[in-house]
Amino acid sequence: MPCPFLKSLSPAYVRNYGANLLKQYGNYCPILTRGFRTLGDDETKCPFIQQNSIVSEAPKEMTEDIHSRSGPSYSYEKFFNEQISAKKKDYSYRVFRKVSRLAAEGVYPAALEGPDNRQVTVWCANDYLGTSRHATVQEAAVSAIRAHGTGAGGTRNIAGNSQMTEKLEAEIAKLHNKPAALIFSSCFVANDATLSTLAKILPNCIVYSDAGNHASMIQGIRNSRAPKHIFRHNDPIHLRELLEASPAGVPKLVVFETVHSMSGAICPLEEMCNIAHEYGALTFVDEVHAVGLYGKSGAGIGEERGIQDKIDIVSGTLGKAYGNVGGYIAGSSLLVDTVRSLAPGFIFTTALPPPVLAGSLASIRLLASEEGRGLRSKHQAIVRYLKLSLLVAGLPQMPSVSHIVPVPITGADKVAAVADSLMKRGHYVQAINYPTVARGTERLRFAPGPYHTPEMIDSLITALIEAFHENDILFNEFLKNGTCRECSMEYKVDLSHEEVYKYPMRVEVA
Ligand SMILES: Cc1ncc(COP(=O)(O)O)c(C=O)c1O
């Protein structure tokens, strides 16, 4: 409908003076201002309304049925209450702990907890190497804020594509030995956006997904609506069986993680990649819990095993060992460009902000350096110390070959009770239950880092033993007076605190 106000003016006048008219009367126009504010008193100032009285109240017959449309409404609150009650009943309702981690030298890895700001030791953060509080990383982030502000200012297409953005992508590509990389607001988004886009656009694509895959990959595969087959966790034989039955010549994606986030298992990477390639599939490998932590420059298990080239698409996070936030993929230039051009999860969201870009770049460089290698070796030493200490105390642990140390405690209520008992004793570890892990496989998941000391671990072990007793959980004391209870063999644990960072742990059987 033409504007009744402008219509009364000659087209030449509007052409010549349109900009002035807009400046002078735009604020009074009920159409231009609709959606920004209510007109209120301004309405009376609109010269068009005043002169023409065209906008008037709607006649009664048009409004009288409005009330009759609002019949009995759905009981939204009742519905939400039922959902929450069900979660509470099966102990999967989550109550977030208020834990403010402290970054200062000599205090890290402690946090302030609860209403009294009690200081506790944190055992479950994925800031695996303490890079979130490393001076170089902090300085990079702070300088970036000073120079460029706190926010990106828009999507990559609009205001968010800075020199730093491109530098970070080039660094990630170099780290993974790939031609290109693309960053996302998180690795959840990276996995979801990449998998949903690729599996949707590749014609008749079939996805082969590890049964232990993280929710982000499951979500991406689901969102693609491509047909999928699930192979047993880290089982190359099952993967082969499924691929053997697949039609030749159609695109396929084989999707799995290297270090499993909840069990600490590491997949048979080379075998799985070889099988996938034998059947013409692309490999999508999530290295989220490996980047920064394994390999000479911290590129993950692919680098550690010298087989980065077997991974077609690698995904990683900037939010765990790199101590920032954000996620990424790296792969061939055309594949990355395709995701960049087609994935809504990449396109329609604000870009990563300057401090995160600068902090991540500094962190990747730090962990690729000699200092990074030093942090990694301290990390592995303290992990071994914890595993050994659990063993010696006869406490249960799941067989993990990585830095993740899960202690199984069956039952969501039991594991939560043990976590509470530990918190009382100054140790914070989050209880892990459904839906993060399957029901019946609840656990405490410990992630010690290079800033945890052997003394802290000794104190944790004492607290764990007390917590198990407090909650009537039986466990087998492995040692009794230095002798194995099962076979009466004498064990000598060769572990002085000074040595803990220098040598691999040793348990010697006398
Ligand atoms: C295996 C795995 N992949 C992806 C993600 C998502 O990473 P981000 O925290 O960057 O979203 C996680 C997060 O915990 C994870 O464990």
Ligand as a Chemical Component Dictionary entry (heavy atoms), coordinates in Angstrom:
data_LIG
# 
_chem_comp.id                   LIG 
_chem_comp.type                 NON-POLYMER 
_chem_comp.pdbx_formal_charge   0 
_chem_comp.three_letter_code    LIG 
# 
loop_
_chem_comp_atom.comp_id 
_chem_comp_atom.atom_id 
_chem_comp_atom.alt_atom_id 
_chem_comp_atom.type_symbol 
_chem_comp_atom.charge 
_chem_comp_atom.model_Cartn_x 
_chem_comp_atom.model_Cartn_y 
_chem_comp_atom.model_Cartn_z 
_chem_comp_atom.pdbx_ordinal 
LIG C1 C1 C 0 34.092 -35.737 22.429 1  
LIG C2 C2 C 0 33.582 -34.338 22.440 2  
LIG N1 N1 N 0 33.345 -33.729 21.266 3  
LIG C3 C3 C 0 32.878 -32.461 21.223 4  
LIG C4 C4 C 0 32.630 -31.745 22.371 5  
LIG C5 C5 C 0 32.129 -30.352 22.284 6  
LIG O1 O1 O 0 33.188 -29.459 22.452 7  
LIG P1 P1 P 0 32.915 -27.968 22.962 8  
LIG O2 O2 O 0 32.958 -28.015 24.445 9  
LIG O3 O3 O 0 33.990 -27.139 22.340 10 
LIG O4 O4 O 0 31.563 -27.600 22.440 11 
LIG C6 C6 C 0 32.861 -32.344 23.618 12 
LIG C7 C7 C 0 32.592 -31.575 24.860 13 
LIG O5 O5 O 0 32.674 -31.963 25.942 14 
LIG C8 C8 C 0 33.344 -33.670 23.658 15 
LIG O6 O6 O 0 33.555 -34.295 24.824 16 
# 
loop_
_chem_comp_bond.comp_id 
_chem_comp_bond.atom_id_1 
_chem_comp_bond.atom_id_2 
_chem_comp_bond.value_order 
_chem_comp_bond.pdbx_ordinal 
LIG C1 C2 SING 1  
LIG C2 N1 SING 2  
LIG C2 C8 DOUB 3  
LIG N1 C3 DOUB 4  
LIG C3 C4 SING 5  
LIG C4 C5 SING 6  
LIG C4 C6 DOUB 7  
LIG C5 O1 SING 8  
LIG O1 P1 SING 9  
LIG P1 O2 DOUB 10 
LIG P1 O3 SING 11 
LIG P1 O4 SING 12 
LIG C6 C7 SING 13 
LIG C6 C8 SING 14 
LIG C7 O5 DOUB 15 
LIG C8 O6 SING 16 
# 
